[in-house]
Amino acid sequence: MKISKEKFGQSFDALTADYQIIAPIADVNGVNYQVVKNFSEVKQDYLNSKLPPKSFLFPQHEKLLSYKKEGKDVIVKNELKVGKTVLFGIRPCDAKGMLLLDKVFKNDAYTDPYYFERRDNTVVIGVACNKIAPTCFCSSMGISPSSSEGSDIFLIDLGDSYQVEAVTEKGKAIAASLVELVELTTEEQAQVDTIKNAQTTSKVDVATITSKLGTMFNHAYWDTLQEKCIGCNACSFSCPTCHCFDISEEVRKNEGTRVRTWDGCMSPLFTLHGSGHNPRNKHEARWRQRMMHKFNYFVQNNGDIACVGCGRCIKSCPVNLDIRQAIDGVNKAELVVE
Amino acid sequence: MEQNPYIPIKMRLAKNLVETEDRNINTFTLEFLNKEDEENFKYMPGQFAELSAFGYGEAPFGIATSPTEPGVLKFSVAKVGCVSNALHLMEEGTMVGVRGPMGNYYPLEEFKGKNLVIIGGGFAFTTLRSLAVYMLDEKHRGDYGDITVIYGARNPGLLLYKDELAEWENNPNINLVTTIDRPAEGWTKHVGFIPSITEQIAPSSVDTYAVVCGPPAMIKFTLPVLEKLNFPPERIYTSLEMRMKCGLGICGRCNIGTEYVCKDGPVFSMAQLKELPNEY
């Protein structure tokens, strides 16, 4: 079934009454997800946003609590406030990224209330990629440019209209509010089939990377891999699955807030102990951690590789380190019997 | 929704005791303000908690009390960073935030019916004190065999819990061995580093578990001694220290391989550690 973009736009605008809508818009920094009020603001023809939409579930900076000191006493206030949100125009790589973050923010012992309050109140409207960037390699990661996994509603852009697929119960409820859904024409069906069959041209082989990495903790490969890296963490911050954070305090006189902010394993301070000891004091150890976490530890703990092939880390790296080459390097590294 | 694990419960600093001669380690006695919080705070020896000094931040510390000592929690903390300095300077009566208990604990069920050798160095003795006090409690003492404690510090003034150590010396339920690194005036007990004193005491490894906690160098040199005494890696336990923030296995800071020290640890057997990457 499809809906004309004109009709879709009307439904979209109507949704703003109940939801905060986040959608891709073009600004001086490229295309990014921001709050929009009107469908006409939405950028529809784009390869991928500069930053992933993870920040709407896991903000770069968020208040956990605030407090006020009164003499020796302290009044603490929970700062968890969440409204209903629609994330529109989410690419399949990012939608899958959210499914992976779900696994991080809920483990066998704890559920992160800040993440899940947002997650539970968020509807994801995904859109298939009609164009594929040279840095995209989602097809290698078991995703495709037209994969609906992770979306509540999934759209395929047919020019003047969208093909609509309601994927989850949450998505069906929203889809029900879309009026004038009509059948696709034969030509449009052919267009849909072409988009659905598309794959990324850039590919990497991750078939054996998890087991190979399991043998490579002490491999000399890490020494060469990290040589160019300046440890800026741009890769982590632009990654839809990276989720490490710091907790710190912002204080003014007797009042303060406890905040959490994105952090990344490329920083030497990330693991520095109070005693001065640092278990990952060398850059090679931090690169190893990045690769191991994404392609081995995460797989062991959660059953998936923590990379969705969005290519942002490749685009954002100031020294042109390419995770596809890093993966190739692991594949080609000589096996060492320890 | 279940309780928000990032919001600390409030406790009051009842006592801020200078523990060591160098005034670098204080023991904080925190009182529960709320009966319900006390009932919900169910912990076991080996666990830790995140303490908030409001205005400075939060940091993880091992719990020095045993669950057999209700009403308060004690933490012995060295003055090394922002939060620990703030705690050291804190006036009695001030409110402190506490999140926890966190992490796993010493496998006390597994220890039942066995002898225990508890080896501690420096101020890492905190959770070992918790363990010893728990086992010495009359409700539990019958569950365990011989309890030997080998505890060392650089000099006599740096030993923690001096009153309690004096009491244990005369307690037939526990065999206490204290040592200092170099001879000191008035010191009549052992002199020497923990590994050599352990070798000298040579506790039997038959039906015995060893729990080791201390600075990395002490652990590094004590383990070969235990191996020489025929302690298998499955019967040696230790606690790891990492830079932890959330304490919930989420923030990604303290992982060693697939394990998160804050959630899957801090207590690990040497057999487990042999399976993990050497990155701690």
Interface residues (C-beta under 8 A of the other chain):
Chain A: L64 L65 Y67 K69 K72 D73 V74 V76 N78 L80 V104 F105 N107 A109 Y110 T111 D112 P113 Y114 E117 F217 H243 C244 F245 D246 I247 S248 E249 V251 N254 G256 R258 R260 D263 C265 F270 T271 L272 H273 G274 S275 H277 P279 R280 A285 Q289 M292 H293 Y297 Q300 N301
Chain B: M1 E2 N4 P5 Y6 I7 P8 K10 R12 S52 F54 G55 Y56 G57 E58 A59 V80 G81 S84 E91 G93 T94 M95 G97 P216 E241 M242 R243 K245 C246 L248 G249 I250 C251 G252 R253 C254 N255 I256 G257 T258 K263 P277 E279 Y280
